[in-house]
Structure formats: C-alpha cells, structure tokens
Amino acid sequence: MGFDLQGLGKAALAGSAVGLAGKYLGGGSSGLNQDFSFGTPESRTNQYNANPDLIASVGNLNQQGNMFNNMSNTYQQQYGQMIDPNSSYNAGLYGQASSGIQDMGAQRFQQQNQAIASRGGPASMATLLRAVGQSNDGNTYANAVRNIQNNSFQQAQGFGNMAINAGQAGTSAFGQAGQFNAGIDANTLQNNQNNMQSENQYNQYLKTSAYNQDVQNQNTKTDRQGNLLSAAGGVAGAALSAKSIFLCIPEGTEIDTPDGQVEIQELKAGDKVIGFNGKSVSIEQKHEYKENPNVKRFLELTFDDGSIVNLCDMHRLNDVRSKYLAVGNIINQKTIVNIDWYDGVKRSYDLLTEDKGYQISNIPVNSMIEEMAKMANFAFPKINYSGYNTNINEVA
C-alpha cells in the first residue's frame, strides 16, 4: 500500500493541464454563461460547538482530580509523620507523656514527705520512696511510649488507606475528563467530515454544471479527455489539501526504537521502531515534507516525568488530535504538565509501520499517512490507492 507523492506530482500536472485545456476550449465561446453558484461557504456548512455543560464537566473533573491528588499528598504526609517513631508528631506525644508522669511523680513525692514528717519518720525513708517512685515512673514512661507508637501505627494505616483512595479518585476523575474530551474530538471530526462531504458535493455540482454548459456551447470532441484531466486535477488538489492540513512530526524528534531513541530523519524504510502498541515493528514507508517555517502549528508537550513529544496540531497522540489535548490529560500513565505552540519548522516526517504508528518517549503516536491518503481519496471515492479503504465514513 502506498500514498505515492510522485503520483501526486503527476496528478498535479494533470490538474494544471485541465486549466490550460479549459482555457483553450473556452476561447471564443459565445454560448450560455450561466453562474451555477449559490450561497456562501458558511451557509453550506455546520459549526459544531461542544455542549457548554460538557465542557464545564471536563473542567470540574480536572479540578476534582487535582483536589483528590492534593488530599492524597496530605494523607501521605500525615502517614509519614505517624509511622515514623522519631517524627515531630510522635516526639510531641512523648513530651506530653513525660511531662504528665513527672508532674505526677513530683506530686506523689511531696505527699510522701508530708506523710513521713507527720508521723515523725526518718528522712532516709523519703529518699528511698522517691527512688522507688522514679523507677516506677520510668517503667510508666516506657509503657506510654509503646502505647503512643502502637496508636500512631494504627492511625498511620488509616491515613495510608485514605491516601490510596484519594489517589484512585483523582485518577478516575482525570480519566473521565479524558473520555469527555475524546467524545468532543470525535464529534468535531464527524462534523468536519460532514462539512467536507457537503462542500465536495457542492463543488462537484458546480464542475458538472459548468462542464455540461461548456459541452453545449462548444460541441467539443474532447469531452472524455477533459473528464480525465479534471479527475486527475481533483485528486491532486485533494491530496495537496490533505497535506496542508497535516504537518506531521518536526525534524529532530527522537523516535523510540529497540536500540534507543533515534531522530526521525535518520530512520528509513525497513528499520525497526517501537510500534503504537509497544512492540517492535518495521517501518513500511517514510514520508518527508517541506514546511512553511512561518506557520505556528507545532506543539511541544511536556509530561510529569520530564519526557517531551513534538508534533503538529492535527497529528494524533494515542488516537486523540494533539490540538485538543490540555494540561492535566493523562496519556499512557503520564500527565501533561505544559503545552507550547511554536513555528520555525522547515521539514517534517511521518512513518507508516506494521501497526497503527510508533512511540515517542513511551507515548503512542498515530501514523497519519493512511488518513491523508483517505482524505485525498475523499473527492473521488472510486479511485483506489493501492489497497486503502476509501470509505469516508471510516476516516478517523
């Protein structure tokens, strides 16, 4: 299978030939000149706007996720204080127990001295009783320390469980937010596909009407040639339009391979990379594109483990277009912590592998080559690109 750029170049030349042929055949014509256009592009398309309540729900879920994560961190800190016998928390309890025991010992010694004095007992008796009392106080303090440590350990277990539950609740909230965002992305894609189909039908209507009018006016003998040239020009236009939508992976981006990361421009067909599903796969095709460095449509995504992924705004990351990703989204157990948009890219690349794509820093990245091929086939669904499924309803 293949989306042949050389073939596209030929189709583009054929499209140019269509324009020249139309100019030649139209010269000197004095027949009908009906304008078949109607409406505006805005009136022929629908604008999809996500439900504000759904967007608000995504925001609320992300807030809940952050809240639960903060709670989990607080519980973990409390757990650490209680499980450590030398922590400041336990040291404070030891101090309270010691002060209480000392106060009770002092009070007891005073009462003993008063009792001995009232009975005329010897002073040595008071000294002996004080030594016995101090020994007992030491045992009492040791028992108090053991009780404090046992209680702290039990409480630490409770805080540990609460930290785990809060962490799981945060993960669940972020996961639901991601699912909602994926739904918004799917609805947006479906709406865009419907609009593309509607506009294609409108353009096809204009071309057909103009062609029929031209045939009637000129009684040309080159109808079949004109149709073939028009088809070729349409396919090339669709392919070039598809490439203008997708800008792919910028030069210098490192791709995961079984032998480590390799810059994408250094890879070639037949090399092994880590596939979309995490297994070693072969590169079937490598595409290289010249980009406009003044276009600001590239994103740098930074994750909580320090890994970075660079790609264009229409490229899919784990089946989701990158332009719909937001800080806080979790992909393959990694959380996005920063997103920067930038320009200055002169070349970009994409790889067609044995599965859905490849990986960058352990993040699954979709190959967009087949999707571009399907979009190029959109206007002329009967033309087969070497085995690609050209059903527009399956473009995703």
C-alpha positions as CSV (number, residue, x, y, z in Angstrom):
1,M,0.0,0.0,0.0
2,G,1.2,3.5,-0.6
3,F,0.4,7.1,-0.8
4,D,2.7,7.9,-3.8
5,L,3.9,11.6,-3.7
6,Q,5.4,11.2,-7.1
7,G,2.0,10.1,-8.3
8,L,0.6,13.2,-6.7
9,G,3.0,15.3,-8.6
10,K,1.8,13.7,-11.9
11,A,-1.8,14.3,-10.8
12,A,-1.0,17.9,-10.0
13,L,0.5,18.3,-13.6
14,A,-2.7,16.7,-14.9
15,G,-4.7,19.3,-12.9
16,S,-2.7,22.1,-14.5
17,A,-3.4,20.6,-17.9
18,V,-7.1,20.8,-17.1
19,G,-6.8,24.5,-16.6
20,L,-5.0,25.0,-19.8
21,A,-7.4,22.8,-21.7
22,G,-10.4,24.7,-20.3
23,K,-8.8,28.0,-21.3
24,Y,-8.2,26.7,-24.8
25,L,-11.6,25.1,-25.2
26,G,-13.3,28.2,-23.8
27,G,-11.6,30.7,-26.1
28,G,-14.0,32.4,-28.5
29,S,-17.1,30.8,-26.9
30,S,-20.3,32.8,-27.3
31,G,-22.9,30.4,-25.9
32,L,-24.5,30.1,-22.5
33,N,-22.7,31.6,-19.5
34,Q,-24.8,30.6,-16.5
35,D,-23.4,31.0,-13.0
36,F,-24.4,27.9,-11.0
37,S,-23.0,29.0,-7.6
38,F,-25.3,29.7,-4.7
39,G,-25.0,30.6,-1.0
40,T,-21.7,31.1,0.9
41,P,-19.4,28.5,2.4
42,E,-20.7,29.5,5.9
43,S,-24.3,28.8,4.8
44,R,-23.4,25.4,3.4
45,T,-21.6,24.1,6.4
46,N,-22.5,23.5,10.1
47,Q,-20.4,24.7,13.0
48,Y,-20.1,22.1,15.9
49,N,-19.9,23.7,19.3
50,A,-19.5,21.4,22.2
51,N,-22.2,21.5,24.9
52,P,-21.1,24.1,27.5
53,D,-22.2,21.8,30.3
54,L,-20.0,19.1,28.9
55,I,-17.0,21.5,28.8
56,A,-17.8,22.6,32.3
57,S,-17.9,19.0,33.4
58,V,-14.5,18.4,31.9
59,G,-13.2,21.4,33.9
60,N,-14.9,20.2,37.1
61,L,-13.5,16.7,36.7
62,N,-10.0,18.1,36.3
63,Q,-10.5,20.3,39.4
64,Q,-11.7,17.2,41.3
65,G,-8.7,15.2,40.1
66,N,-6.4,18.0,41.4
67,M,-8.3,18.2,44.7
68,F,-8.1,14.4,45.2
69,N,-4.4,14.4,44.4
70,N,-3.8,17.2,46.9
71,M,-5.7,15.2,49.5
72,S,-3.7,12.1,48.7
73,N,-0.5,14.1,49.2
74,T,-1.7,15.5,52.6
75,Y,-2.7,12.0,53.8
76,Q,0.7,10.6,52.7
77,Q,2.5,13.3,54.7
78,Q,0.4,12.5,57.8
79,Y,1.1,8.8,57.3
80,G,4.8,9.5,57.2
81,Q,4.5,11.5,60.5
82,M,2.7,8.7,62.3
83,I,4.6,5.7,61.0
84,D,8.0,7.3,62.0
85,P,8.6,6.8,65.7
86,N,11.1,9.7,65.6
87,S,8.8,12.2,63.8
88,S,7.9,15.5,65.3
89,Y,4.3,14.3,65.8
90,N,5.3,11.4,67.9
91,A,8.0,13.4,69.7
92,G,5.3,15.8,70.8
93,L,3.3,13.0,72.3
94,Y,6.3,11.6,74.1
95,G,6.9,15.0,75.6
96,Q,3.3,15.3,76.8
97,A,3.5,11.8,78.4
98,S,6.9,12.7,80.1
99,S,5.6,16.0,81.5
100,G,2.5,14.3,82.9
101,I,4.5,11.5,84.5
102,Q,7.0,14.0,86.0
103,D,4.2,16.1,87.4
104,M,2.5,13.1,89.0
105,G,5.9,11.9,90.5
106,A,6.6,15.3,92.0
107,Q,3.1,15.5,93.5
108,R,3.5,12.0,94.9
109,F,6.9,12.7,96.4
110,Q,5.5,15.8,98.1
111,Q,2.6,13.8,99.6
112,Q,5.0,11.1,100.8
113,N,7.3,13.7,102.5
114,Q,4.3,15.2,104.3
115,A,3.1,11.8,105.4
116,I,6.5,10.8,106.8
117,A,7.0,14.1,108.5
118,S,3.6,14.0,110.2
119,R,4.4,10.6,111.6
120,G,8.0,11.5,112.6
121,G,9.6,9.1,110.2
122,P,13.2,9.3,109.2
123,A,14.3,11.4,106.1
124,S,16.0,8.4,104.6
125,M,12.6,6.8,104.2
126,A,11.6,9.7,101.9
127,T,14.7,9.2,99.8
128,L,14.1,5.5,99.4
129,L,10.4,6.0,98.4
130,R,11.5,8.7,95.9
131,A,14.0,6.3,94.3
132,V,11.3,3.6,94.0
133,G,8.8,6.1,92.6
134,Q,11.3,7.3,89.9
135,S,11.9,3.7,88.9
136,N,8.2,3.1,88.5
137,D,7.8,6.4,86.6
138,G,10.5,5.2,84.2
139,N,8.5,2.0,83.5
140,T,5.3,4.0,83.2
141,Y,7.0,6.3,80.6
142,A,8.3,3.3,78.6
143,N,4.8,1.8,78.5
144,A,3.4,5.2,77.4
145,V,5.9,5.4,74.6
146,R,5.0,1.9,73.4
147,N,1.2,2.8,73.5
148,I,1.9,6.0,71.6
149,Q,3.8,4.1,68.9
150,N,1.1,1.4,68.6
151,N,-1.7,4.1,68.3
152,S,0.3,6.1,65.8
153,F,0.9,2.9,63.7
154,Q,-2.8,2.2,63.6
155,Q,-3.7,5.8,62.7
156,A,-1.0,5.7,60.0
157,Q,-2.6,2.7,58.4
158,G,-5.9,4.7,58.2
159,F,-4.2,7.7,56.6
160,G,-2.4,5.4,54.2
161,N,-5.7,3.9,53.1
162,M,-7.2,7.3,52.7
163,A,-4.2,8.4,50.6
164,I,-4.7,5.4,48.3
165,N,-8.4,6.0,47.9
166,A,-7.9,9.8,47.2
167,G,-5.3,9.0,44.6
168,Q,-7.6,6.5,42.9
169,A,-10.4,9.0,42.9
170,G,-8.1,11.6,41.3
171,T,-7.1,9.2,38.6
172,S,-10.7,8.3,37.9
173,A,-11.7,12.0,37.6
174,F,-8.9,12.7,35.1
175,G,-9.8,9.6,33.2
176,Q,-13.5,10.7,32.9
177,A,-12.3,14.1,31.7
178,G,-10.2,12.5,29.1
179,Q,-13.1,10.4,27.8
180,F,-15.3,13.5,27.6
181,N,-12.5,15.3,25.6
182,A,-12.2,12.3,23.3
183,G,-16.0,12.5,22.7
184,I,-15.7,16.2,21.8
185,D,-12.9,15.3,19.4
186,A,-15.0,12.6,17.8
187,N,-18.0,14.9,17.3
188,T,-15.8,17.6,15.9
189,L,-14.2,15.2,13.4
190,Q,-17.6,13.9,12.4
191,N,-18.9,17.4,11.8
192,N,-15.8,18.3,9.8
193,Q,-16.3,15.2,7.7
194,N,-19.9,16.0,7.0
195,N,-19.0,19.6,6.1
196,M,-16.2,18.3,3.7
197,Q,-18.7,15.9,2.1
198,S,-21.3,18.7,1.7
199,E,-18.7,21.1,0.2
200,N,-17.4,18.4,-2.1
201,Q,-20.9,17.7,-3.4
202,Y,-21.4,21.4,-4.0
203,N,-18.1,21.7,-5.9
204,Q,-18.9,18.6,-7.9
205,Y,-22.3,20.2,-8.8
206,L,-20.5,23.4,-10.0
207,K,-18.0,21.4,-12.0
208,T,-20.7,19.2,-13.6
209,S,-22.9,22.1,-14.4
210,A,-20.1,24.2,-15.9
211,Y,-18.9,21.2,-17.9
212,N,-22.3,20.4,-19.3
213,Q,-22.8,24.1,-20.2
214,D,-19.4,24.1,-21.9
215,V,-20.2,21.0,-23.9
216,Q,-23.5,22.5,-25.1
217,N,-21.8,25.7,-26.1
218,Q,-18.7,24.4,-27.9
219,N,-19.9,20.9,-29.1
220,T,-16.4,19.8,-28.3
221,K,-14.9,16.4,-29.3
222,T,-12.6,16.3,-26.3
223,D,-15.2,15.5,-23.6
224,R,-13.6,12.3,-22.4
225,Q,-10.1,13.9,-22.3
226,G,-11.5,16.8,-20.3
227,N,-13.1,14.5,-17.8
228,L,-9.9,12.5,-17.2
229,L,-7.9,15.7,-16.8
230,S,-10.5,17.1,-14.4
231,A,-10.4,13.9,-12.3
232,A,-6.6,14.0,-12.1
233,G,-6.6,17.6,-11.1
234,G,-9.2,17.0,-8.5
235,V,-7.3,14.1,-7.0
236,A,-4.1,16.2,-6.8
237,G,-5.9,19.1,-5.3
238,A,-7.4,16.8,-2.7
239,A,-4.0,15.3,-1.9
240,L,-2.3,18.7,-1.6
241,S,-5.2,19.9,0.6
242,A,-4.8,16.9,2.8
243,K,-1.1,17.7,3.2
244,S,-1.9,21.3,4.1
245,I,-4.0,20.0,7.0
246,F,-1.4,17.6,8.4
247,L,2.1,18.9,9.1
248,C,3.4,15.7,10.8
249,I,6.5,15.3,13.1
250,P,9.2,18.0,13.1
251,E,12.8,17.3,12.1
252,G,14.9,16.3,15.1
253,T,12.2,14.5,17.1
254,E,13.5,11.3,18.6
255,I,11.6,8.1,17.9
256,D,11.6,5.1,20.3
257,T,13.4,2.0,18.8
258,P,14.6,-1.3,20.3
259,D,18.1,0.2,20.4
260,G,17.1,3.5,22.0
261,Q,15.8,6.8,20.6
262,V,16.7,7.9,17.0
263,E,15.9,11.2,15.3
264,I,13.1,10.6,12.8
265,Q,15.1,12.0,9.8
266,E,17.7,9.3,10.4
267,L,15.3,6.4,10.1
268,K,14.5,4.6,6.8
269,A,12.1,2.0,5.5
270,G,12.9,-1.4,6.9
271,D,14.2,-0.1,10.2
272,K,12.7,-1.3,13.5
273,V,10.9,1.0,15.8
274,I,8.7,0.6,18.9
275,G,5.2,0.4,17.4
276,F,2.0,2.0,18.6
277,N,1.1,-1.0,20.7
278,G,4.6,-1.2,22.3
279,K,6.0,-4.0,20.2
280,S,8.9,-3.9,17.8
281,V,7.7,-3.3,14.2
282,S,9.2,-2.4,10.8
283,I,8.9,0.9,9.0
284,E,6.9,0.3,5.8
285,Q,7.2,3.8,4.4
286,K,8.9,7.1,5.5
287,H,7.5,10.4,4.2
288,E,9.4,13.7,4.2
289,Y,7.7,17.1,3.7
290,K,8.9,20.7,3.2
291,E,7.1,23.0,5.7
292,N,6.5,26.7,5.9
293,P,8.5,28.0,8.9
294,N,6.2,30.9,9.4
295,V,3.2,28.6,10.3
296,K,2.8,28.3,14.1
297,R,1.1,24.9,14.2
298,F,3.5,22.7,16.1
299,L,3.2,21.7,19.8
300,E,5.7,20.7,22.4
301,L,4.0,18.6,25.1
302,T,5.9,18.2,28.4
303,F,4.9,15.3,30.7
304,D,5.3,15.0,34.5
305,D,8.2,12.6,34.1
306,G,10.2,15.2,32.0
307,S,9.6,13.5,28.7
308,I,8.7,15.7,25.7
309,V,6.7,15.0,22.5
310,N,6.8,17.3,19.4
311,L,4.2,17.1,16.6
312,C,1.7,19.2,14.6
313,D,-1.7,20.2,15.8
314,M,-3.6,17.7,13.7
315,H,-1.4,14.7,14.5
316,R,-3.0,12.1,16.7
317,L,-1.4,11.2,20.1
318,N,-2.9,7.9,21.3
319,D,-5.8,8.4,18.8
320,V,-6.5,12.0,20.0
321,R,-5.6,15.0,17.9
322,S,-2.9,17.0,19.7
323,K,-4.7,20.3,19.4
324,Y,-7.5,19.0,21.7
325,L,-5.1,17.9,24.5
326,A,-4.9,20.0,27.6
327,V,-2.7,20.3,30.7
328,G,-3.8,17.6,33.1
329,N,-4.7,15.0,30.5
330,I,-3.2,11.6,31.2
331,I,-1.7,9.5,28.3
332,N,-0.2,6.1,28.9
333,Q,0.0,6.9,32.7
334,K,1.8,10.2,32.0
335,T,0.3,13.6,32.8
336,I,0.7,16.6,30.6
337,V,2.1,19.5,32.6
338,N,2.8,22.0,29.9
339,I,1.9,22.7,26.2
340,D,3.9,25.2,24.0
341,W,2.9,26.2,20.4
342,Y,5.7,27.2,18.1
343,D,6.8,27.8,14.4
344,G,10.1,27.7,12.6
345,V,9.8,24.1,11.4
346,K,11.3,23.6,7.9
347,R,10.9,19.9,7.4
348,S,8.6,17.3,8.9
349,Y,8.3,13.5,8.6
350,D,5.9,10.6,9.2
351,L,6.3,6.8,9.4
352,L,4.0,4.1,8.2
353,T,4.6,1.0,10.3
354,E,3.2,-2.5,10.6
355,D,0.7,-1.3,13.2
356,K,-1.1,2.0,13.9
357,G,2.1,4.0,14.3
358,Y,5.1,4.4,16.6
359,Q,6.1,5.8,20.0
360,I,7.9,8.9,21.3
361,S,9.1,8.7,24.9
362,N,6.8,5.8,25.5
363,I,3.7,7.8,24.2
364,P,1.8,6.1,21.3
365,V,1.8,8.3,18.2
366,N,-0.6,7.5,15.3
367,S,0.8,7.4,11.7
368,M,-1.2,10.0,9.7
369,I,-0.2,8.7,6.2
370,E,-3.2,6.5,5.7
371,E,-5.6,9.2,6.9
372,M,-4.0,11.7,4.4
373,A,-4.5,9.1,1.7
374,K,-8.1,8.6,2.6
375,M,-8.7,12.4,2.6
376,A,-7.0,12.6,-0.8
377,N,-9.5,10.0,-2.0
378,F,-12.4,11.9,-0.5
379,A,-13.5,13.7,-3.6
380,F,-13.1,10.7,-5.9
381,P,-14.0,7.6,-3.8
382,K,-13.9,5.2,-6.7
383,I,-10.2,5.7,-7.2
384,N,-8.2,3.0,-5.2
385,Y,-4.9,3.9,-3.6
386,S,-3.2,0.5,-3.7
387,G,-5.5,-1.2,-1.3
388,Y,-6.5,1.6,1.0
389,N,-10.1,1.6,2.3
390,T,-11.6,4.8,0.8
391,N,-14.9,4.8,2.7
392,I,-15.1,8.4,4.0
393,N,-17.2,7.3,7.0
394,E,-14.2,5.3,8.2
395,V,-11.8,8.2,8.2
396,A,-10.8,8.6,11.8
